[in-house]
Amino acid sequence: MTETVAGQAGGGTAVLGGGALGLTVALRLAQAGERVTVFEREPIAGGLAAGFQPAPDLPGGGPYLEKFYHHIFRSDTRVTALIEELGLGERLVWPTPKNAVVYGGRRWFPYTPLGLLGFGALSPVDRVRMGAATALLKAAPSHTPFERVTAHDWLRRWMGRRVYEVCWQPLLRAKFGDRFDRISMAWFWARIHYRSFALGYLAGGFQQLYDRLVAEITRLGGEVRLAHEVLDVRYQPPGNAAAADGPPPAPWTVRWRGPGVHAVSETAFGRVVSTLPTRLTVRLVPQLPEEFRRRYDWGEAYGAHCLVLALDRQLLTDGTYWLNVNDPGYPFLVLVEHTNYMPAADYGGRRLIYLGNYLPMDHPLFGQSKEEILAAFLPAVRRLVPAFEDSWVTESWSFAAPYAQPIVTRDYPEHIPPLKAPLPHLWLGSMFQVYPQDRGQNYSIALGERLAAQFLSTHA
Ligand SMILES: Cc1cc2nc3c(=O)[nH]c(=O)nc-3n(C[C@H](O)[C@H](O)[C@H](O)COP(=O)(O)OP(=O)(O)OC[C@H]3O[C@@H](n4cnc5c(N)ncnc54)[C@H](O)[C@@H]3O)c2cc1C
């Protein structure tokens, strides 16, 4: 039995995915009077930016913390504007935390001009080259000239082989594994060009933004169905549908599984917006033409993993927030001490640490238990901080997500699908269309707004 969304001729709009992008599209459509229904597989909104409550003993279950470390930059104007629009502006804070790298067994601070001067792992000439090339990337107004070359080639040429091997090759390897030498310089340019020293955080967690979006969509008459996994999406051309008297039939059928193992059902809609990774959308919509699949069912993505630790004391006592681990042999690529950025008092005194990784989605880590991961990771924490003892860990959580980091090779832009799919009333917007910037909440929100504007002008 197919239910039809009532209240709108043609059946309303289904939005697949309740992350930053899907909820932004749904908000803008609902504000324009569209009847929207969001399907989100997870029991919580927010997608990759969703949080959990690490201090449930505090009133109201305590603040949220992202499952994967998150902050925003000064250039992230769309997410900042949305935070203001939804009445959360006074919770947005902009500290300038300390960032460091472990190289040669030592902690260095080369990410500020002053810190770079003291970066003894590089010769004075290399330090000058690194500073000058970074300044050039900050000043270059467009990514276009950088599209023709890989970061691997450009950085070795302009910053020098030693700078590349000490600073950037470990970063590229950590994010992209053995594809490290194929990543577009346009992507690297955007990382340097748009990033600020001050980092914005929504005190209490970015989850508040996503909960506020859900509340606002609901207030406007839309529906957000959490814990609803979309199984497939099919188009029935109106000519084949039983056209009785009354409103035109809704041509799209979304088949979904709700909470509970047997709760498979379907709903008819007039229009569908998918905000899932392109490769997932292509699997869910079997009628997408072969030619479209050949071009856009393409490319690879890494999954993300974070082990989050609550400690009874500060770990990086010099106040470092972000620690890139560029020495070989560590089982994680970054250590982020969140409570060297936000006050530990917000979390009942807990010191919160992320140990993060990007890995191929079939990597064995994704199949390991939290206990196995702790056993592998804690000795490596001790290697970084010799005083560390396992008994400092009071709680721990392990989080994993597939499709977390697109692999932005030079041919990536040729495989970014258009927002309008080649089937009637089907739209595609996903973080895999964000380019050349690294994916981020800001860019999903900006893309969601662009998609909603095009949708509304087409269907007006
Ligand atoms: C480790 C890590 C660190 C990051 N750090 C930052 C940062 O510091 N700052 C920042 O701004 N951004 C950061 N990001 C990126 C940011 O989280 C993403 O860019 C943004 O959240 C993407 O939003 P989205 O809606 O486009 O995609 P997603 O969040 O991936 O949303 C897609 C949604 O679709 C749902 N879904 C998938 N399949 C189905 C299905 N079959 N049925 C129903 N629903 C489905 C998923 O559950 C998900 O909620 C980070 C990401 C990671 C992984």
Ligand as a Chemical Component Dictionary entry (heavy atoms), coordinates in Angstrom:
data_LIG
# 
_chem_comp.id                   LIG 
_chem_comp.type                 NON-POLYMER 
_chem_comp.pdbx_formal_charge   0 
_chem_comp.three_letter_code    LIG 
# 
loop_
_chem_comp_atom.comp_id 
_chem_comp_atom.atom_id 
_chem_comp_atom.alt_atom_id 
_chem_comp_atom.type_symbol 
_chem_comp_atom.charge 
_chem_comp_atom.model_Cartn_x 
_chem_comp_atom.model_Cartn_y 
_chem_comp_atom.model_Cartn_z 
_chem_comp_atom.pdbx_ordinal 
LIG C1  C1  C 0 36.235 13.524 10.491 1  
LIG C2  C2  C 0 35.452 14.680 9.928  2  
LIG C3  C3  C 0 35.767 15.969 10.313 3  
LIG C4  C4  C 0 35.080 17.047 9.779  4  
LIG N1  N1  N 0 35.395 18.294 10.213 5  
LIG C5  C5  C 0 34.647 19.334 9.803  6  
LIG C6  C6  C 0 34.850 20.620 10.350 7  
LIG O1  O1  O 0 35.740 20.834 11.186 8  
LIG N2  N2  N 0 34.047 21.634 9.926  9  
LIG C7  C7  C 0 33.046 21.426 9.025  10 
LIG O2  O2  O 0 32.298 22.368 8.731  11 
LIG N3  N3  N 0 32.855 20.231 8.461  12 
LIG C8  C8  C 0 33.621 19.175 8.831  13 
LIG N4  N4  N 0 33.394 17.937 8.312  14 
LIG C9  C9  C 0 32.527 17.811 7.144  15 
LIG C10 C10 C 0 31.052 17.940 7.477  16 
LIG O3  O3  O 0 30.696 17.056 8.497  17 
LIG C11 C11 C 0 30.292 17.592 6.198  18 
LIG O4  O4  O 0 30.800 18.339 5.121  19 
LIG C12 C12 C 0 28.796 17.895 6.292  20 
LIG O5  O5  O 0 28.291 17.502 7.542  21 
LIG C13 C13 C 0 28.115 17.154 5.157  22 
LIG O6  O6  O 0 26.721 17.306 5.220  23 
LIG P1  P1  P 0 25.824 16.630 4.110  24 
LIG O7  O7  O 0 24.422 16.818 4.495  25 
LIG O8  O8  O 0 26.249 17.117 2.775  26 
LIG O9  O9  O 0 26.231 15.088 4.118  27 
LIG P2  P2  P 0 26.006 14.011 5.279  28 
LIG O10 O10 O 0 26.253 14.627 6.590  29 
LIG O11 O11 O 0 26.801 12.819 4.884  30 
LIG O12 O12 O 0 24.445 13.697 5.163  31 
LIG C14 C14 C 0 23.929 12.659 4.384  32 
LIG C15 C15 C 0 22.866 11.997 5.228  33 
LIG O13 O13 O 0 22.219 10.969 4.461  34 
LIG C16 C16 C 0 21.909 9.917  5.352  35 
LIG N5  N5  N 0 21.692 8.700  4.570  36 
LIG C17 C17 C 0 22.602 7.949  3.896  37 
LIG N6  N6  N 0 21.989 6.909  3.286  38 
LIG C18 C18 C 0 20.667 7.013  3.566  39 
LIG C19 C19 C 0 19.526 6.257  3.191  40 
LIG N7  N7  N 0 19.596 5.178  2.408  41 
LIG N8  N8  N 0 18.319 6.661  3.663  42 
LIG C20 C20 C 0 18.199 7.760  4.452  43 
LIG N9  N9  N 0 19.250 8.520  4.828  44 
LIG C21 C21 C 0 20.470 8.149  4.381  45 
LIG C22 C22 C 0 23.131 9.842  6.257  46 
LIG O14 O14 O 0 22.829 9.169  7.470  47 
LIG C23 C23 C 0 23.445 11.317 6.471  48 
LIG O15 O15 O 0 22.792 11.835 7.608  49 
LIG C24 C24 C 0 34.058 16.830 8.825  50 
LIG C25 C25 C 0 33.725 15.537 8.447  51 
LIG C26 C26 C 0 34.412 14.468 8.984  52 
LIG C27 C27 C 0 34.043 13.074 8.573  53 
# 
loop_
_chem_comp_bond.comp_id 
_chem_comp_bond.atom_id_1 
_chem_comp_bond.atom_id_2 
_chem_comp_bond.value_order 
_chem_comp_bond.pdbx_ordinal 
LIG C1  C2  SING 1  
LIG C2  C3  SING 2  
LIG C2  C26 DOUB 3  
LIG C3  C4  DOUB 4  
LIG C4  N1  SING 5  
LIG C4  C24 SING 6  
LIG N1  C5  DOUB 7  
LIG C5  C6  SING 8  
LIG C5  C8  SING 9  
LIG C6  O1  DOUB 10 
LIG C6  N2  SING 11 
LIG N2  C7  SING 12 
LIG C7  O2  DOUB 13 
LIG C7  N3  SING 14 
LIG N3  C8  DOUB 15 
LIG C8  N4  SING 16 
LIG N4  C9  SING 17 
LIG N4  C24 SING 18 
LIG C9  C10 SING 19 
LIG C10 O3  SING 20 
LIG C10 C11 SING 21 
LIG C11 O4  SING 22 
LIG C11 C12 SING 23 
LIG C12 O5  SING 24 
LIG C12 C13 SING 25 
LIG C13 O6  SING 26 
LIG O6  P1  SING 27 
LIG P1  O7  DOUB 28 
LIG P1  O8  SING 29 
LIG P1  O9  SING 30 
LIG O9  P2  SING 31 
LIG P2  O10 DOUB 32 
LIG P2  O11 SING 33 
LIG P2  O12 SING 34 
LIG O12 C14 SING 35 
LIG C14 C15 SING 36 
LIG C15 O13 SING 37 
LIG C15 C23 SING 38 
LIG O13 C16 SING 39 
LIG C16 N5  SING 40 
LIG C16 C22 SING 41 
LIG N5  C17 SING 42 
LIG N5  C21 SING 43 
LIG C17 N6  DOUB 44 
LIG N6  C18 SING 45 
LIG C18 C19 SING 46 
LIG C18 C21 DOUB 47 
LIG C19 N7  SING 48 
LIG C19 N8  DOUB 49 
LIG N8  C20 SING 50 
LIG C20 N9  DOUB 51 
LIG N9  C21 SING 52 
LIG C22 O14 SING 53 
LIG C22 C23 SING 54 
LIG C23 O15 SING 55 
LIG C24 C25 DOUB 56 
LIG C25 C26 SING 57 
LIG C26 C27 SING 58 
# 
